[in-house]
Amino acid sequence: MPKLVQFKVTKCDLKQTNQIQRKILVSRGLRVMLDSDLAKLYGVTTKQLNQQLKRNVNRFPRDFAFQLTLEEAKIVAALRSQNATLKRGHHIKHPPHVFTEHGAIMLASVLNSAVAVRTSTAIVRAALMVASCIRCTKSLPGAKSHACSSVL
């Protein structure tokens, strides 16, 4: 019989998980994270992250990663900004890519760094917390299902 191993979750893990949880949005009925947020977490530039996406397009089906429309990108910009209007010269030229939980894990394997592996673990934990929160909220009478995350 195999031994059971207990893993200790530290305060640092919980802090990172809570930070990630705040970055999870709902788009097209899927919980996703923006490419720019994932790039910061993985310690790479958004350009590098998107290059890896293009180079490994066969690893990212539409339910792992997709590009937002310009309209969706404007809504995201408004949700994330205190000031809903974009400043001069800061208009959206290219809509961002978004990644589901599975896409974020696949991205970690493509980036293949220690930071990416640690971060993907925190992303999975955050996604599970959001999913749990949504399930609990749905079970409450009269509650809205998107109480725990931003909705696009």
N, C-alpha and C positions, 0 to 999 in steps of 0.2 A: 504494500500500500504506500503510495507516495506521501511524502511529508507535506503538510500545509505550511505555507510561508505567509507571514503577515507583513504587509508593507505599511510603513509609517508615513502619513501625510503630514508634512511640516507646514508651519505658518507661511513660509515663503511660497510653497506650492499653492496654498489656498489664496494668497494674495494675487499671484499670477493668474490663477483660475478666475478669480473675481474680475480682474482687469480684462481678461479675454471675454468673459461672459458679457460684459458691457459692449463689446464690439460685434457681437452676433446680431445679425439682422434677419428678417424673414423676407424673402423675395421669391415670387412665383410658387409660394407654398413650401419653400425649402429654407432651412436655417443655413445662412451663409456668412462668410466674412469677406471683406474687401481685400483685393490684392495688396493695397498699400499697407493695411493693418498687418496682414500676414508677413509682408516683407520686413516690417519693423520687428516683429516677433522673431523671425528667423535670422535676423541680422544681415539681410541683403537689401539691395535696392529694389524698388518696384520694377525697374527695367530688367534687372537680372532675373527676377522671379518670372516675369512675363516671357523672357527669352526661353527659360526652361519649360514653360508651358507650351510654347510654340515648337520647341525641339522635341518634346515628348507628347505631342497631341494625342497619340493613340492610348496613352495612359489616363487621359482625362475625358471620359464620356460626358455627355450633357448633364448627367445627374451628379457629376463630380465638380465640374467647373463650367461657367458660361459667362458671356459678356453681357452686361446690362445694356439696355437701349439708352439713347440720350435722355429720354423722358425719365426713365428710372434713375439714371445717374443724377439728374437735377433734383429729384426727390430726396435721394440719399444725401446730396450736398446740403439741402435745406434741413434735413433731420440732424445732421452732424454739426451744423453751424448755428451759433447764436444769432447771427445775422443771415437771414435766408437769401439775400441777394449776393451774387458773386461780385467781387471787386473788378475794376477795369483790368483787363489782361489775364484774369483768372477764370475765363469761361472754360467750359468742358469741351475739349477737342476730341478726346478719345474716351468713350465710356469705360469704366473699370471692369476688370474681370472679378468674379466672385467665386468662392470655393465653398463647397459643402464640407461637412466633417470628413467625409471620405476623401474628398479632393485635397484637403489640408494634410491628411496623412500621406497620401500619394505624393504630394509636393515635398514633404519631408524626406521621403525615400529618394526623390529625384535630386534634391539639394545635397543630401548625404553628408550632413555635418552633425557634430555633437549637439550644437544649439538647436538644430532642426528636430532632432530626435526628442530632446527634452521638451521642447515647445509643443510638439505634436501630442505628447502625453497630456500636457496642460489643456490643449484644445479639446481633446476627447473628454476630459473631466468637465470642462465648461459646457460642452454640448450636452453631456448627460445631465448636468444640473438644470440647464434650460429646458430640456425635454421633460424632466421630472416636474419642474415648476409648471409647465404648460399642462401636463396631465392632471396635476393637483388642481389647477385653476379651472380646467374644464369640468371637473367633478363638482365644483361649487355651483349652486343654483344662481343663475343670473350673472355669472362672472364672464369676463372677456378672456378669450384664449391667448391673447398676445400680451398679457400683463407683464411678462418677464423680459421681453425683448422688443426692439424697435421693429415696426412692420413697414414693409415697402409695398 
